[in-house]
């Protein structure tokens, strides 16, 4: 058994924010009380003194790339899971753009079985289209029957709106979500950097926010028509935030995710961090960044995810036009949420946990984690304002613009299924 003493329990499901003791027995939460006496505990009970620390439901990162199968020199399921645990994440949902892509049951089961051995909950999406070619739908029903959490061609847009419309109708029938990468290549001269002042300075073509806006506007309309549960992935444009807000007001079952890098950085970061600030969609202007924060505040954006995208040092050392897009994020997401959203007063800590745990779980049809008796013991324990430096990582990859940053929110313990999977 594990007894967590004197921690500040912050739980958006139970709507608790108070100092409590939490007792874990086997894989479940056994008791949550003001004071659980040590005298009542067995001699072998592990006691964690959480005085001054936050005890919250384990985080759910609904957008990660573990690169397995096919690209395990960048990351694999084991190393990705360790990075997740280090960041307080107890459940991840992996994207399907592996090699081979997850458009078949065999690849889906490979990831599921490997994920079961990691100590955290590793869940998997399937692609929308076969081979991610945007031409023919996968057997969505078969993949759903075998545990696919939803459908996404993340990494590529689905340009055929009639095909996407058909996919949305099928997903609605299956009661599973579709998540979309929204970048129209017609408005991208060169990917990974915002088309604006910095791209001009670098003589780099860049990706216009219009590339995102036209796709989001289209798919908001399709969501309204079909009633499908739809997520706009890694939203980056102020206009796209407004489109999603309007579609919600019109009754669409539409959702949006924001990444910490999109609410923390602007296009100027490319000048400082080079290829480690190159990502799809790119970080944009201060106006876009503030619009994303406003969308988080008013509920337009209802999930914070990382789009954890590891690459090798050799790949990221290439020139800007040849390096791959993407950064790691699992080990810094909670910290950046506290730094950029909670500490400036944009949202409360309980709201941050809602965005990083309850909402992504609910969107992917999971029962959200909660610090209540009878619930699975998936828990993160952290110091909200305790500073630490991001100078070590559990991920195989180091492609992060936040390397060396001093950040708040030091994770002390991550517990999944009643077992400590990370201890600082």
C-alpha positions in Angstrom: 0.0 0.0 0.0 1.0 3.6 -0.5 -0.1 6.4 1.8 0.2 10.0 0.4 0.2 12.4 3.4 -0.7 16.1 3.5 -0.9 16.7 -0.2 -3.1 19.3 -1.9 -5.6 17.2 -3.8 -6.5 19.0 -7.0 -9.2 17.1 -8.9 -11.4 18.6 -11.6 -13.7 15.6 -11.7 -14.5 15.5 -8.0 -14.1 19.3 -7.8 -11.7 19.1 -4.9 -8.9 21.5 -4.1 -7.9 20.9 -0.5 -5.3 19.2 1.7 -6.1 15.5 2.1 -4.4 12.1 2.6 -4.8 9.5 -0.1 -4.4 5.7 0.5 -3.6 3.4 -2.4 -4.3 -0.3 -2.1 -3.4 -2.6 -4.9 -4.1 -0.6 -8.1 -7.0 1.5 -6.7 -7.5 4.4 -4.5 -8.8 3.0 -1.2 -9.4 6.1 1.0 -9.3 9.9 0.7 -9.6 11.6 4.0 -8.4 14.7 6.0 -6.2 12.5 8.1 -5.4 8.8 7.7 -3.5 7.8 10.9 -0.2 6.0 10.3 -1.1 3.8 13.2 -3.8 2.2 11.0 -1.2 1.3 8.4 0.6 -2.0 7.8 4.3 -2.0 8.5 5.2 -2.3 4.8 3.1 0.7 3.7 5.1 3.2 1.7 4.5 6.7 3.0 5.0 9.7 0.7 5.1 13.0 2.4 3.4 15.4 0.0 3.4 18.4 2.3 3.5 21.5 0.0 2.9 19.4 -3.1 -0.1 18.9 -5.4 -1.7 15.5 -5.8 -3.7 15.3 -9.0 -5.1 12.7 -11.4 -2.4 11.5 -13.8 -2.1 13.5 -17.0 -3.5 12.3 -20.3 -1.6 13.3 -23.4 -3.9 12.6 -26.3 -1.3 13.4 -29.0 2.1 11.7 -29.0 4.4 10.1 -31.5 6.3 7.2 -30.1 7.8 6.3 -33.6 7.3 2.6 -33.0 7.2 0.6 -35.3 9.5 1.9 -38.0 11.5 4.9 -36.5 12.7 3.5 -33.2 16.1 5.4 -33.6 14.0 8.5 -32.7 11.9 7.0 -29.9 10.3 3.7 -29.0 7.3 2.7 -26.9 9.5 2.0 -23.8 11.5 5.3 -24.0 8.4 7.3 -24.8 6.6 5.8 -21.8 9.5 6.8 -19.6 9.4 10.3 -20.8 5.6 10.4 -20.2 6.1 9.2 -16.6 8.8 11.7 -16.0 6.3 14.4 -17.0 3.5 13.2 -14.8 1.6 11.6 -17.7 -0.1 8.2 -17.0 -2.0 7.8 -20.2 -0.9 8.5 -23.8 -2.7 8.2 -27.1 -0.3 7.6 -29.9 -0.7 8.9 -33.4 -0.9 6.4 -36.3 1.8 7.7 -38.7 4.3 4.9 -37.9 5.9 2.6 -40.5 3.9 0.7 -41.3 1.0 3.1 -40.5 -1.7 1.8 -38.2 -4.3 1.0 -40.8 -4.4 -2.7 -39.9 -5.1 -4.8 -36.9 -1.6 -6.4 -36.9 0.2 -3.1 -36.3 -2.4 -1.9 -33.9 -1.9 -5.1 -31.7 1.9 -4.8 -31.9 1.7 -1.4 -30.3 -1.0 -2.4 -27.8 1.0 -5.4 -26.6 4.3 -3.5 -26.3 2.5 -0.7 -24.5 1.1 -3.1 -21.9 4.7 -3.7 -20.7 5.6 -0.1 -20.0 3.9 0.7 -16.7 1.7 3.4 -18.1 -1.4 3.3 -20.3 -0.3 3.4 -23.9 -3.3 3.6 -26.3 -3.4 3.9 -30.0 -5.3 5.6 -32.8 -5.8 4.2 -36.3 -5.5 6.1 -39.5 -8.5 7.4 -41.4 -7.3 6.4 -44.8 -5.3 3.4 -46.0 -1.6 4.1 -46.1 -2.4 7.7 -45.1 -2.8 8.3 -48.8 -6.2 10.1 -48.5 -7.8 8.0 -51.1 -9.6 5.1 -49.4 -11.0 4.7 -45.9 -9.6 2.0 -43.5 -12.0 -0.6 -42.1 -13.0 1.7 -39.3 -15.3 -0.9 -37.7 -12.7 -3.6 -37.6 -10.1 -1.3 -36.1 -12.6 0.0 -33.5 -13.5 -3.6 -32.5 -9.8 -4.2 -31.9 -9.3 -1.2 -29.6 -8.4 1.8 -31.8 -9.2 4.9 -29.7 -10.2 7.0 -32.7 -9.0 7.9 -36.2 -6.4 10.4 -37.5 -4.1 10.9 -40.4 -2.1 13.2 -38.2 0.9 14.5 -40.1 -1.1 14.9 -43.3 -4.3 16.7 -44.1 -7.2 14.9 -45.7 -7.9 16.9 -48.8 -10.8 14.9 -50.2 -13.8 16.4 -48.3 -16.3 13.8 -49.7 -14.1 11.0 -48.2 -13.7 12.8 -44.9 -17.5 13.4 -44.8 -18.0 9.6 -45.2 -15.4 9.0 -42.5 -17.2 11.4 -40.1 -20.5 9.6 -40.6 -18.9 6.2 -39.9 -17.1 7.6 -36.8 -20.4 9.0 -35.6 -22.0 5.5 -35.9 -19.1 4.0 -34.0 -19.1 6.7 -31.4 -15.4 7.4 -31.8 -13.7 10.7 -32.5 -11.7 11.9 -35.6 -8.7 14.2 -35.1 -7.4 16.3 -38.0 -4.1 17.8 -39.0 -5.2 21.0 -40.8 -2.6 22.3 -43.3 -3.5 22.8 -46.9 -0.3 22.4 -48.9 -1.5 25.0 -51.4 -0.6 27.7 -48.9 2.7 26.3 -47.8 5.9 27.3 -49.6 8.1 25.7 -47.0 6.8 23.9 -43.9 7.7 24.4 -40.3 8.1 28.2 -40.1 5.3 30.8 -40.1 5.0 32.8 -43.3 5.7 36.2 -41.9 8.5 38.6 -40.8 10.8 35.9 -39.6 10.5 33.8 -42.8 11.3 36.9 -44.8 14.3 37.6 -42.7 15.5 34.0 -43.2 14.5 34.0 -46.9 12.5 30.9 -46.1 9.1 30.4 -47.8 7.1 29.5 -44.7 3.6 28.2 -44.1 0.7 30.7 -44.1 -1.9 30.6 -41.4 -4.3 30.4 -44.3 -3.2 26.8 -44.8 -4.8 26.0 -41.4 -7.7 28.4 -41.7 -9.2 27.1 -44.9 -9.1 23.5 -43.6 -10.5 24.3 -40.2 -13.4 26.3 -41.7 -14.2 23.5 -44.0 -14.1 20.9 -41.3 -16.2 22.9 -38.8 -18.9 22.9 -41.5 -18.6 19.2 -41.9 -18.8 18.7 -38.2 -22.0 20.7 -38.0 -23.5 18.7 -40.8 -22.5 15.2 -39.6 -22.6 15.6 -35.9 -19.3 13.8 -35.7 -17.0 14.3 -32.7 -14.1 16.2 -34.2 -10.8 17.5 -32.9 -8.8 20.2 -34.5 -5.2 19.2 -33.7 -2.5 21.5 -32.5 -4.3 24.7 -33.3 -2.0 27.6 -34.2 -4.0 30.4 -35.9 -6.1 33.1 -34.3 -8.6 32.7 -37.2 -8.9 29.0 -36.6 -9.6 29.6 -32.9 -12.5 31.9 -34.0 -13.9 29.3 -36.4 -13.9 26.6 -33.8 -15.6 29.0 -31.3 -18.3 29.8 -33.9 -18.8 26.1 -34.7 -19.3 25.3 -31.1 -21.9 28.0 -30.8 -23.7 26.5 -33.8 -23.9 23.2 -32.0 -21.0 21.2 -33.5 -19.4 18.5 -31.4 -16.0 20.1 -32.2 -13.0 20.3 -30.0 -9.5 21.8 -30.3 -6.2 21.0 -28.8 -3.3 23.4 -28.1 0.3 22.5 -27.5 2.5 24.2 -24.9 4.8 25.4 -27.7 2.0 27.2 -29.4 0.9 29.1 -26.3 4.5 29.7 -25.2 6.6 30.6 -28.3 6.3 32.9 -31.3 7.9 32.8 -34.8 10.9 34.7 -33.3 11.9 31.5 -31.5 13.1 30.1 -34.9 15.9 32.8 -34.8 17.0 31.7 -31.4 16.4 27.9 -31.5 16.7 27.1 -35.2 15.4 23.7 -36.2 14.3 23.0 -32.6 11.6 25.6 -33.2 10.6 24.2 -36.5 7.2 22.4 -36.3 4.0 21.7 -38.2 2.0 23.8 -37.9 4.5 26.5 -37.0 4.5 28.7 -34.0 3.1 32.0 -35.3 2.8 35.6 -34.1 2.2 37.0 -30.6 -1.4 37.8 -31.8 -1.9 34.1 -32.6 -0.4 33.0 -29.3 -2.6 35.3 -27.3 -5.7 34.2 -29.2 -4.8 30.6 -28.3 -4.6 31.5 -24.6 -8.0 33.3 -24.9 -9.4 30.2 -26.5 -8.2 28.1 -23.6 -9.7 30.6 -21.1 -13.1 30.6 -22.7 -13.3 26.9 -23.5 -13.0 27.0 -27.2 -9.8 25.0 -26.8 -10.5 22.2 -24.4 -7.4 20.0 -24.5 -3.7 20.6 -23.9 -1.5 18.0 -25.6 2.2 17.9 -26.5 2.4 16.6 -30.1 5.5 14.9 -28.7 7.6 14.5 -31.9 11.1 13.1 -31.2 13.8 13.3 -33.9 17.5 12.4 -33.8 20.2 15.0 -33.2 21.6 14.2 -36.7 18.2 15.0 -38.3 17.8 18.3 -36.4 21.3 19.3 -37.2 20.4 19.6 -40.9 19.7 23.0 -42.4 16.3 24.5 -41.7 14.9 23.5 -45.1 16.0 19.9 -44.7 15.4 19.2 -41.0 12.2 17.4 -39.9 9.5 19.4 -38.0 8.5 18.7 -34.5 9.8 18.8 -30.9 9.6 16.7 -27.8 7.1 17.8 -25.2 6.1 15.1 -22.6 8.6 16.2 -20.0 7.8 19.9 -20.1 4.1 20.1 -20.7 2.9 20.4 -17.1 5.6 22.9 -16.3 4.8 25.1 -19.3 1.1 25.0 -18.5 1.9 26.3 -15.0 4.4 28.9 -16.3 2.4 30.3 -19.2 -1.2 29.8 -18.1 -1.5 29.5 -14.3 1.2 31.8 -13.0 0.1 34.8 -15.1 -3.5 34.2 -13.9 -5.1 33.1 -17.1 -6.6 29.9 -15.6 -6.5 28.1 -12.3 -4.5 25.0 -11.5 -7.7 22.9 -11.4 -8.6 24.2 -14.8 -5.1 23.2 -16.1 -5.6 19.7 -14.8 -9.0 19.6 -16.5 -7.4 20.5 -19.8 -4.6 18.0 -19.4 -6.5 15.1 -17.8 -10.2 15.1 -17.7 -11.0 16.6 -21.1 -8.7 14.6 -23.3 -9.8 11.4 -21.5 -13.4 12.2 -22.1 -12.9 13.1 -25.7 -11.4 9.7 -26.4 -14.3 7.9 -24.5 -12.4 7.1 -21.4 -13.5 7.5 -17.8 -11.6 10.5 -16.6 -9.2 9.9 -13.7 -10.2 11.2 -10.3 -8.8 11.1 -6.7 -11.8 9.2 -5.2 -12.1 5.9 -3.5 -12.6 3.1 -6.0 -10.9 4.9 -8.9 -7.7 3.6 -10.5 -4.6 4.9 -8.8 -3.2 7.0 -11.6 -1.7 10.1 -9.9 0.9 12.8 -10.4 2.5 14.5 -7.4 4.3 17.8 -8.1 5.4 21.1 -6.7 3.3 23.8 -8.4 5.9 26.6 -8.0 9.0 24.5 -7.3 11.7 25.4 -9.9 13.7 22.8 -11.8 15.9 22.9 -14.9 15.1 20.9 -18.0 18.6 19.5 -18.5 18.0 15.8 -18.4 15.5 13.7 -20.4 14.1 10.2 -20.4 13.2 10.5 -24.1 15.7 9.2 -26.7 15.5 12.6 -28.3 16.6 16.0 -27.2 15.0 18.2 -29.9 13.4 20.8 -27.6 13.7 24.6 -27.6 13.1 24.4 -23.8 16.3 22.6 -23.0 18.1 24.5 -20.2 14.9 26.4 -19.2 14.2 26.9 -15.6 10.6 25.9 -15.1 8.0 25.5 -12.3 6.0 22.4 -11.6 8.7 19.9 -10.6 7.2 16.3 -10.8 8.2 14.3 -7.7 6.2 11.1 -8.3 4.1 9.5 -11.0 1.9 6.6 -10.0 0.1 4.4 -12.5 -2.1 1.5 -11.6 -1.0 1.9 -8.0 2.7 1.6 -8.8 5.4 4.3 -8.7 6.6 4.6 -12.3 8.7 7.7 -11.7 10.3 9.2 -8.6 12.5 12.3 -8.8 
